[in-house]
């Protein structure tokens, strides 16, 4: 199985060697670690060299933007074809906070999408309280990718799928109040679903409240199999095939 979205930074894990060993033991063979700002992107470049199962996505998260956007974009373009960098992410829009600079977010999102289109890289998209505008922008670019930690409606999920995007499903689907994502999982084909953890966040039940890890991907896979009433083997194979068709490992 493949974790298509994680943040396995040293600041979150006391012993990353052990964490990686536990992930391998769980049956997860690849993890895409996403950058969010300059510091984490630099760490991604180091992690992909150090650990065989780690692949990288480089990007600038909408709530982590600094004032030197041009330097950030130059860094992204300079490193987008580095070894084991398989996507641009985590990028997108986040309108959750009152002090959000929407213009800066939109500008940076579009610029990163331009780079993705130029270099034919998939994108890993963060969208929080901005689902319609995220869709409107993506529809103007020749890109595909994953809608990470999907929280929109079933109708919007189908629209993103038409654009060539997969739906990222993580630990939230195990929560009691997760009716929305459960409805989406039930009603879209398994061939459009990617598994992810967003480690160290969004830990699945029964470990909710603890630090998340890519080793919990099997828990998410099992929940998806229950929701869709298909075998766990089908979920493992199909979501792995989805990830390998999207990302150039």
C-alpha positions in Angstrom: 0.0 0.0 0.0 1.0 3.6 -0.5 0.5 6.6 1.7 0.1 9.5 -0.8 0.2 12.3 1.8 2.3 12.5 5.0 4.5 14.9 6.9 7.2 12.7 8.4 9.3 15.5 9.7 11.9 15.0 12.4 10.1 17.6 14.6 7.1 15.2 14.9 8.9 11.9 15.5 11.5 11.3 18.2 12.9 8.2 16.3 12.2 8.5 12.6 14.3 5.3 11.9 11.9 3.3 14.1 8.9 5.0 12.6 10.1 4.1 9.1 10.7 0.5 10.3 7.2 0.3 11.7 5.7 1.6 8.4 7.5 -1.0 6.4 6.3 -3.7 8.8 2.7 -2.6 8.3 2.9 -3.4 4.6 3.2 0.2 3.3 5.8 0.3 0.6 5.9 3.9 -0.3 5.2 7.2 1.4 4.9 10.6 -0.2 6.1 13.3 2.2 4.7 16.7 1.4 6.5 20.0 1.9 4.6 23.1 3.2 7.2 25.8 3.4 10.9 26.3 2.7 12.1 24.5 5.8 10.0 21.5 5.3 10.7 21.3 1.5 14.4 21.2 2.3 13.8 18.4 4.7 11.8 16.5 2.1 14.9 16.7 -0.2 17.0 15.1 2.6 14.4 12.4 3.5 14.1 11.1 0.0 17.8 10.5 -0.1 17.9 8.8 3.3 14.9 6.4 3.2 14.1 4.1 0.4 10.4 4.1 0.9 10.1 7.9 1.0 9.2 9.9 -2.0 8.7 13.7 -2.1 6.3 16.4 -3.0 7.5 20.0 -3.0 5.1 22.9 -2.5 4.0 25.9 -0.5 0.9 25.5 1.6 -1.6 28.4 1.5 -1.3 29.2 5.2 2.5 29.0 5.2 3.4 31.6 2.5 6.2 34.1 3.2 6.6 37.4 1.5 9.3 36.3 -0.9 7.0 34.3 -3.2 9.4 34.7 -6.2 12.2 32.9 -4.3 9.8 30.1 -3.3 8.7 29.6 -6.9 12.3 29.6 -8.1 13.2 27.0 -5.5 10.3 24.8 -6.6 11.3 25.1 -10.2 14.9 24.4 -9.4 14.1 21.2 -7.6 10.9 19.8 -9.2 12.9 17.3 -11.3 15.2 16.1 -8.4 15.4 12.4 -7.9 12.3 10.9 -6.2 10.2 14.1 -6.3 6.9 12.9 -7.7 4.5 15.8 -7.3 4.0 19.5 -6.4 2.3 19.7 -3.0 1.0 20.6 -0.6 -0.6 23.5 -2.4 -4.1 25.1 -2.7 -6.4 27.4 -0.9 -7.4 27.7 2.8 -10.0 30.3 3.7 -10.6 29.0 7.2 -9.0 31.9 9.1 -10.3 35.4 9.3 -6.9 37.0 8.5 -6.5 35.0 5.2 -4.8 36.9 2.4 -6.9 35.4 -0.4 -5.1 37.3 -3.2 -1.7 36.0 -2.1 -3.1 32.4 -1.8 -4.7 32.5 -5.3 -1.6 34.0 -6.9 0.8 31.4 -5.4 -1.6 28.6 -6.1 -1.8 29.6 -9.8 1.9 30.0 -10.1 2.5 26.5 -8.7 0.0 25.1 -11.1 1.8 26.7 -14.0 5.0 25.0 -12.9 3.1 21.7 -12.6 1.7 22.1 -16.1 5.1 23.0 -17.5 6.9 20.0 -16.0 4.0 17.6 -16.2 3.9 16.9 -12.5 0.7 16.0 -10.6 -0.4 18.2 -7.8 -1.5 17.4 -4.3 -4.2 20.0 -3.4 -5.2 21.3 0.0 -8.7 22.9 0.0 -10.3 24.1 3.2 -13.5 26.3 3.1 -12.6 27.1 -0.5 -13.8 24.1 -2.5 -15.6 25.9 -5.3 -12.8 28.4 -5.9 -10.3 25.5 -5.8 -12.3 23.7 -8.5 -12.7 26.9 -10.6 -8.9 27.5 -10.6 -8.0 23.8 -11.3 -10.4 23.7 -14.2 -8.3 26.3 -16.0 -5.0 24.3 -15.9 -3.9 21.1 -17.7 -3.0 19.3 -14.5 -4.1 16.2 -12.6 -3.5 15.0 -9.0 -5.1 14.4 -5.7 -7.6 16.4 -3.7 -6.0 15.8 -0.3 -8.2 15.1 2.8 -11.3 15.6 0.7 -14.1 17.3 2.6 -16.4 18.5 -0.1 -19.7 17.1 -1.4 -20.2 14.0 -3.5 -21.3 16.2 -6.4 -18.0 18.2 -6.2 -16.0 15.0 -5.9 -17.5 13.9 -9.2 -16.5 17.2 -10.8 -12.9 16.9 -9.6 -12.8 13.4 -10.9 -13.9 14.7 -14.3 -10.9 17.0 -14.2 -8.6 14.0 -13.8 -8.2 14.2 -10.0 -8.3 11.4 -7.4 -10.0 11.8 -4.0 -7.6 11.5 -1.0 -9.1 9.5 1.9 -7.5 9.4 5.3 -8.3 8.8 9.0 -11.3 11.0 9.0 -13.4 8.2 7.4 -13.1 6.3 10.7 -14.7 9.0 12.8 -18.3 8.7 14.0 -19.3 12.1 12.6 -17.7 11.5 9.2 -20.9 11.2 7.2 -19.8 13.3 4.3 -16.6 11.5 3.4 -18.3 8.1 4.0 -21.0 9.2 1.5 -18.3 10.1 -1.0 -16.5 6.8 -0.6 -19.8 4.8 -1.0 -20.7 6.5 -4.2 -17.5 6.9 -6.2 -15.6 4.1 -7.9 -12.6 2.7 -6.0 -10.5 3.5 -9.0 -10.7 7.2 -8.0 -9.6 6.8 -4.4 -6.1 7.3 -2.9 -5.1 6.4 0.6 -3.3 8.9 2.8 -2.7 9.7 6.5 -1.7 13.3 6.7 0.7 12.2 9.4 1.1 13.3 12.2 -2.5 14.7 11.9 -5.9 13.1 11.5 -5.1 9.9 13.3 -7.6 7.1 12.6 -9.7 5.4 15.3 -8.8 3.6 17.5 -5.6 5.8 17.8 -7.3 9.1 17.5 -5.6 11.7 19.8 -2.2 10.1 19.3 0.5 11.0 16.7 -0.5 9.6 13.3 1.9 7.5 11.2 1.9 5.9 7.7 1.8 2.6 9.5 -1.9 3.2 10.0 -2.7 3.1 6.3 -4.0 -0.5 6.7 -6.7 0.8 9.2 -7.9 3.3 6.6 -7.9 0.6 3.9 -10.0 -1.7 6.1 -12.5 1.1 6.7 -12.8 1.8 3.0 -13.4 -1.9 2.3 -16.2 -1.9 4.9 -17.8 1.2 3.6 -17.7 0.0 0.0 -18.5 -3.7 0.9 -15.5 -5.0 -1.1 -12.5 -7.1 0.0 -9.5 -5.5 1.7 -7.4 -7.0 -1.1 -9.4 -5.1 -3.7 -8.8 -1.9 -1.8 -5.1 -2.5 -1.4 -4.6 -3.4 -5.0 -6.8 -0.7 -6.6 -5.6 2.2 -4.5 -1.9 1.1 -5.0 -2.6 0.9 -8.8 -4.2 4.4 -8.6 -1.2 5.9 -6.9 1.4 4.2 -9.2 -0.6 5.4 -12.3 -0.6 9.0 -11.0 2.8 9.4 -9.5 6.1 8.5 -11.3 7.8 6.4 -8.7 
